[in-house]
């Protein structure tokens, strides 16, 4: 059994997965901060399934890119559980988990030539994104890009690109390439870490608990809250 943690965006969730399925998912109520809710929903999930942290084979966490604060909370919690229970720590690229989740939800859309473009909002017209095939191989590595009319114009027109995630909606009217589809309503979930985490466990792809850090992709820039400005 693997505990999966997702905090890269405004949605905070945890899932318990075994080799073949997602056994349970818990999501924080809207409006609650990740810091206040994450350990609560993890505790509730473990209790419901009568599992102690020491019973787990590993803990997997969505490592980014995404919200700076959210990633720090998720990774810190995962490291604490891994260290305390003496179990391996697995870090999963958030965009890779999104692709895995979308493929699981929509297998009928995985036709020849289809490419997946998960997008996470990075403010203004910038998004964290990657480009993947349905078999999981990468066409374009994770990057932070400012989207304009020329974005993705280098991808052959016969390739349909499915854009999804909380960064895709604002790009709908900017990306002008043919054969683009914008999937609505896709929300992140810890359950999407299931298959990537199982594969990492099988291949013993573990992180160093002491030195592992989130994949921020961009440097954190502190700003003054608007209500404090003169």
C-alpha positions in Angstrom: 0.0 0.0 0.0 1.3 3.4 -1.0 0.2 6.7 0.5 0.0 9.4 -2.2 -0.1 13.2 -1.5 -1.2 16.0 -3.8 -0.8 19.7 -2.8 0.6 21.3 -6.0 -2.5 23.5 -6.6 -5.5 24.7 -4.6 -6.7 21.2 -4.2 -5.3 19.2 -1.3 -5.8 15.5 -1.3 -4.4 12.1 -0.3 -5.0 8.6 -1.6 -4.2 5.0 -0.6 -3.2 2.8 -3.5 -2.1 -0.8 -3.9 -0.6 -2.4 -7.0 -3.8 -2.7 -8.9 -6.2 0.1 -7.7 -6.9 3.2 -5.7 -8.3 2.0 -2.4 -9.4 5.3 -1.1 -9.2 9.1 -1.6 -9.6 12.0 0.9 -9.9 15.6 -0.1 -9.7 18.7 2.1 -12.9 20.8 2.2 -12.9 24.0 0.1 -11.5 27.0 1.9 -9.2 25.0 4.3 -5.5 25.7 4.0 -3.2 22.8 3.0 -1.2 23.3 6.3 -4.4 22.9 8.4 -6.0 20.0 6.5 -3.3 17.7 5.0 -2.3 15.8 8.1 -6.0 15.6 9.1 -7.2 14.0 5.9 -4.2 11.6 5.9 -5.0 10.5 9.5 -8.6 10.0 8.6 -7.7 8.0 5.5 -5.3 5.7 7.3 -7.8 5.2 10.2 -10.6 4.3 7.8 -8.5 1.6 6.2 -7.0 0.5 9.6 -3.5 1.2 8.4 -0.6 2.6 10.4 2.2 4.5 8.6 4.6 1.6 9.4 2.3 -0.7 7.3 2.9 1.4 4.2 5.4 0.3 1.6 6.1 3.9 0.5 4.8 7.5 0.5 4.6 9.3 -2.8 4.2 13.0 -3.2 3.5 15.3 -6.1 6.8 17.2 -6.3 5.9 20.0 -8.7 5.9 22.2 -10.6 3.1 24.1 -8.9 2.3 26.3 -5.9 5.5 27.1 -3.9 3.7 27.0 -0.6 1.6 24.0 -1.5 4.6 22.0 -2.6 6.5 22.8 0.5 3.7 21.6 2.7 3.2 18.4 0.7 6.9 17.5 0.5 7.5 18.3 4.2 4.6 16.1 5.3 5.7 13.2 3.0 9.3 13.4 4.3 8.1 13.4 7.9 6.0 10.3 7.3 8.8 8.5 5.4 11.4 9.3 8.0 9.1 8.5 11.0 7.9 5.2 9.5 11.2 4.2 8.0 9.7 3.8 4.5 10.8 5.0 1.0 9.9 8.4 -0.3 8.8 8.7 -4.0 8.6 12.0 -5.8 6.3 12.3 -8.8 6.4 15.1 -11.4 3.0 16.8 -11.1 2.5 17.1 -14.9 3.3 13.4 -15.3 0.7 12.5 -12.7 -1.8 14.7 -14.5 -1.2 12.8 -17.8 -1.6 9.5 -16.0 -4.8 10.6 -14.5 -6.2 12.0 -17.8 -5.4 8.7 -19.6 -7.1 6.7 -16.9 -10.2 8.9 -17.1 -10.4 9.1 -20.9 -8.9 6.0 -22.5 -11.2 6.4 -25.5 -9.4 9.7 -26.5 -6.0 8.0 -26.7 -5.9 7.7 -30.5 -2.9 7.6 -32.8 -1.2 11.0 -33.1 -2.8 12.4 -29.9 -0.6 14.4 -27.6 -1.4 15.5 -24.0 -0.5 18.9 -22.7 -1.1 19.3 -18.9 -1.1 22.9 -17.8 -0.8 24.5 -14.4 -1.4 28.2 -14.0 1.8 30.1 -13.2 0.1 33.6 -13.2 -0.6 36.0 -16.1 -0.1 34.1 -19.4 2.6 31.8 -18.1 1.9 28.1 -17.5 3.8 25.1 -16.3 3.4 22.5 -19.1 4.8 19.5 -20.8 3.9 17.5 -23.9 3.5 13.7 -23.7 2.3 10.8 -25.7 -0.4 8.4 -24.4 2.2 5.8 -23.7 3.9 8.2 -21.2 6.9 9.1 -23.3 7.9 12.8 -23.4 7.8 15.0 -26.5 8.6 18.2 -24.7 10.1 18.4 -21.2 8.5 20.3 -18.3 8.9 24.1 -18.7 7.4 27.4 -17.7 6.2 29.2 -20.8 4.4 32.4 -21.7 1.7 31.4 -24.1 1.1 33.4 -27.3 -0.3 32.9 -30.8 2.8 31.0 -31.9 2.9 28.5 -29.0 2.9 24.8 -30.2 3.1 25.9 -33.8 6.1 23.7 -34.2 4.0 20.6 -33.6 2.7 19.1 -36.8 -1.0 19.9 -37.5 -2.0 16.3 -37.8 -1.2 15.8 -34.1 -4.2 16.5 -32.0 -3.2 18.2 -28.7 -5.4 17.9 -25.7 -4.8 20.8 -23.3 -6.1 20.3 -19.7 -5.5 21.5 -16.2 -6.1 24.8 -14.4 -3.8 26.6 -16.7 -5.4 25.6 -20.0 -8.6 27.6 -19.8 -6.9 31.0 -20.0 -5.0 29.8 -23.1 -8.1 28.7 -25.0 -8.4 31.9 -27.0 -4.6 32.5 -27.4 -3.5 29.1 -28.8 -4.5 29.2 -32.5 -3.0 26.0 -33.9 -5.4 23.6 -35.6 -6.4 20.3 -34.0 -6.3 21.6 -30.5 -8.8 20.4 -27.9 -9.4 22.1 -24.5 -10.7 19.6 -21.9 -12.8 21.3 -19.2 -13.2 20.4 -15.5 -10.0 18.5 -15.0 -9.0 18.8 -11.3 -5.9 17.4 -9.7 -6.2 14.4 -7.4 -3.7 12.3 -5.3 -5.2 9.3 -7.0 -3.4 10.3 -10.3 -0.1 9.4 -8.6 -1.2 5.8 -8.5 0.5 4.3 -11.6 3.6 6.5 -11.5 4.1 5.6 -7.8 3.7 1.9 -8.4 6.2 2.0 -11.2 8.7 3.9 -9.1 8.3 1.4 -6.3 8.8 -1.5 -8.6 12.0 0.1 -10.0 13.1 1.3 -6.6 13.3 5.0 -7.7 13.4 6.6 -4.3 14.3 10.1 -3.1 16.8 10.9 -0.3 14.6 11.9 2.6 17.1 14.3 4.0 17.9 16.2 0.9 14.8 15.9 -1.4 13.3 19.3 -2.3 10.2 20.2 -4.4 10.6 20.9 -8.1 9.8 24.6 -8.1 10.9 25.2 -11.7 10.9 29.0 -11.0 12.5 30.9 -8.2 10.1 32.0 -5.4 9.5 35.8 -5.4 8.0 37.3 -2.3 5.4 40.0 -2.8 3.6 42.4 -0.5 -0.2 41.5 -0.2 -2.4 44.0 -1.9 -4.2 45.0 1.3 -0.8 46.2 2.8 0.1 48.4 -0.1 -0.3 52.1 0.5 
